[in-house]
């Protein structure tokens, strides 16, 4: 995809157009407007980062995965049909990138394994069992320890469940939206979310549900870092 010579960096108004829908931004990027791609990234950054973080369980790796997914998405943008489904299209690119990184780390993971519908097969634990604890929620919330405990609990979930749980509980996405992001059946989303939530609640208690949107913090430097890195890679020489 060719960029106009004057679009090497995003224009100042890149943060001012939340009302523009995704497909309109896609068409602007196709016309050579890199500023529109910055808008796309800032709109989807947090959700895609959390999705990658849920699969990889490593913040730095998740950042790298999202950056690479954006570059790949940019290169494939002409293949997006639209007008609906752009968020899920990006999400699937992130999932594939994250799973590819797991394979490179020596873990044998296939997309079929990750999104398969067989939720009744025996599962191997990928972390120590969570134990209920007598804790002071106010003290822990004030220190940030509670948030870290929730993040650790999410990391103990089986990989089949983590992405579903993050999209549903942390990002607040609907069953249908989550199914589209992960390319799985809505029934599979419901089953995995129910089991993941039950495991989290058994370990930490229902009173922590309200804190879910705060886990795996993203805003600020991390968001800017991803956007800047991708724009640097995409800018014409």
C-alpha positions in Angstrom: 0.0 0.0 0.0 1.4 3.4 -1.0 1.3 6.4 1.3 1.2 10.0 0.1 4.5 11.7 0.6 3.0 14.2 3.0 1.5 11.4 5.1 4.8 10.0 6.6 3.6 10.9 10.1 0.2 11.3 11.6 -1.4 14.8 11.4 -2.3 16.7 14.6 -6.0 16.0 14.2 -5.3 12.2 14.5 -6.8 12.1 18.0 -9.9 14.1 17.3 -12.2 11.8 15.3 -13.8 9.2 17.6 -17.1 9.5 15.7 -15.7 8.2 12.4 -16.5 4.5 11.9 -13.9 1.9 11.2 -14.7 1.4 7.6 -14.4 5.1 6.8 -11.0 5.1 8.4 -10.0 2.0 6.4 -10.9 3.8 3.2 -8.9 6.8 4.2 -5.9 4.6 4.9 -6.4 2.9 1.5 -6.2 6.4 0.0 -2.8 7.0 1.6 -3.8 8.7 4.8 -1.5 7.3 7.6 -3.2 9.6 10.2 -6.3 7.5 9.8 -4.3 4.4 10.7 -3.2 6.1 13.9 -6.9 6.7 14.7 -7.5 3.0 14.1 -4.7 2.0 16.4 -5.7 4.2 19.3 -9.3 3.0 19.0 -8.4 -0.7 19.2 -5.1 -0.7 21.1 -6.3 -1.6 24.6 -8.5 -4.4 23.5 -5.9 -6.0 21.2 -3.1 -5.6 23.8 -5.2 -7.3 26.4 -6.1 -10.1 24.0 -2.4 -10.7 23.1 -1.5 -10.4 26.8 -4.1 -13.0 27.6 -2.5 -15.5 25.2 1.1 -14.7 25.8 1.1 -13.9 29.5 3.9 -11.4 29.0 3.5 -7.6 28.7 6.5 -7.0 26.4 5.7 -9.9 24.1 2.1 -8.7 23.9 3.2 -5.2 22.9 5.4 -6.7 20.2 2.7 -9.0 19.0 0.2 -6.1 18.6 2.7 -4.0 16.7 3.5 -6.8 14.3 -0.2 -7.5 13.9 -0.9 -3.8 13.0 1.9 -3.9 10.3 0.5 -7.1 8.9 -3.0 -5.7 9.0 -1.9 -2.6 7.2 -0.2 -4.7 4.5 -3.4 -6.8 4.1 -5.8 -3.9 4.3 -6.9 -4.1 0.7 -8.1 -7.6 1.4 -10.6 -6.5 4.0 -14.1 -6.5 2.4 -16.2 -4.8 5.1 -18.0 -2.7 5.8 -18.7 -4.6 9.1 -16.3 -6.7 11.1 -13.1 -4.8 11.0 -12.5 -5.1 14.8 -12.8 -8.8 14.7 -10.6 -9.0 11.6 -7.9 -7.2 13.5 -8.5 -9.4 16.5 -7.9 -12.5 14.5 -4.6 -11.2 13.1 -3.5 -10.6 16.7 -4.5 -14.1 17.8 -2.6 -15.6 14.9 0.5 -13.5 15.7 0.4 -14.4 19.4 -0.1 -18.1 18.8 2.8 -17.9 16.3 5.0 -16.5 19.0 4.1 -19.3 21.4 5.2 -21.8 18.7 8.5 -20.1 18.4 9.0 -20.3 22.1 8.7 -24.1 21.8 5.1 -24.6 22.8 3.1 -26.7 20.4 0.0 -24.7 19.7 -2.3 -24.7 16.7 -5.2 -22.4 16.0 -7.4 -25.5 15.9 -6.3 -26.4 19.4 -6.9 -22.9 20.6 -10.4 -22.3 19.2 -11.5 -26.0 19.2 -15.0 -26.7 20.5 -14.1 -29.7 22.6 -14.4 -28.2 26.1 -15.0 -31.6 27.8 -11.6 -33.1 27.2 -9.2 -33.5 30.2 -7.1 -30.4 30.7 -3.6 -30.0 32.1 -3.1 -27.3 34.7 -0.8 -24.4 33.6 -0.4 -23.0 37.0 -0.7 -23.6 40.7 -4.3 -24.0 42.0 -5.7 -20.8 43.3 -6.6 -20.8 47.0 -9.1 -18.6 48.8 -7.5 -16.1 51.1 -8.6 -13.9 54.0 -7.7 -10.5 52.7 -8.6 -6.9 53.2 -10.0 -5.6 49.9 -9.6 -1.9 50.8 -6.0 -2.3 51.7 -5.2 -4.4 48.7 -7.0 -2.1 46.3 -5.2 1.0 47.7 -1.8 -0.7 47.2 -2.5 -2.1 43.8 -2.0 -5.6 45.2 -5.5 -6.7 44.5 -5.2 -5.8 40.8 -2.0 -7.9 40.6 -3.7 -10.8 42.3 -6.5 -10.7 39.7 -4.0 -10.6 36.9 -2.1 -13.5 38.4 -5.3 -15.4 38.7 -6.2 -14.8 35.1 -2.7 -16.0 34.1 -3.5 -19.4 35.8 -6.4 -20.0 33.5 -6.0 -22.5 30.7 -5.0 -20.8 27.4 -8.4 -21.8 25.9 -10.1 -19.7 28.5 -7.9 -16.6 29.0 -8.7 -14.7 25.8 -12.4 -15.4 26.3 -12.3 -14.2 29.9 -10.4 -11.0 29.1 -12.7 -10.0 26.2 -15.9 -10.8 28.2 -15.0 -9.8 31.8 -12.3 -7.2 31.3 -13.3 -5.6 28.0 -17.0 -6.1 28.6 -17.6 -7.5 25.1 -20.8 -9.4 24.3 -20.9 -13.1 23.5 -21.4 -12.4 19.8 -18.5 -9.9 19.7 -16.1 -12.3 21.5 -17.1 -15.1 19.2 -16.3 -12.9 16.2 -12.9 -11.8 17.6 -11.8 -15.4 18.3 -13.6 -17.1 15.4 -15.4 -19.6 17.6 -19.0 -20.4 18.3 -21.1 -18.3 20.8 -21.8 -21.5 22.7 -18.1 -22.1 23.1 -17.7 -18.5 24.4 -20.4 -19.1 27.0 -19.0 -22.3 28.2 -15.4 -21.1 28.5 -16.4 -17.8 30.1 -18.5 -19.6 32.7 -15.7 -22.0 33.6 -13.1 -19.3 33.7 -15.2 -17.0 35.9 -16.0 -19.8 38.3 -12.3 -20.5 38.7 -11.5 -16.9 39.3 -14.3 -16.5 41.8 -13.3 -19.6 43.7 -9.9 -18.2 44.1 -10.6 -14.5 44.8 -14.3 -14.1 45.5 -17.2 -12.5 43.7 -16.5 -9.1 45.3 -13.7 -8.5 42.9 -15.8 -8.5 39.7 -16.0 -4.7 39.7 -12.2 -4.5 39.5 -11.9 -6.5 36.3 -11.9 -3.5 33.9 -8.7 -2.2 35.6 -6.5 -5.2 35.1 -3.7 -5.3 32.5 -3.4 -1.5 32.5 -2.8 0.0 29.1 -3.3 3.7 28.8 -0.5 6.3 28.5 3.0 5.3 27.6 2.2 1.8 26.4 -0.4 3.0 24.0 1.9 5.8 22.7 4.8 3.4 22.3 2.8 0.9 20.2 1.5 3.7 17.9 4.9 5.4 17.5 6.7 2.2 16.7 4.1 1.1 14.1 4.1 4.6 12.4 7.9 4.5 12.3 7.7 1.2 10.4 5.0 2.3 8.0 6.4 5.8 7.2 7.7 6.1 3.7 11.5 6.5 3.4 
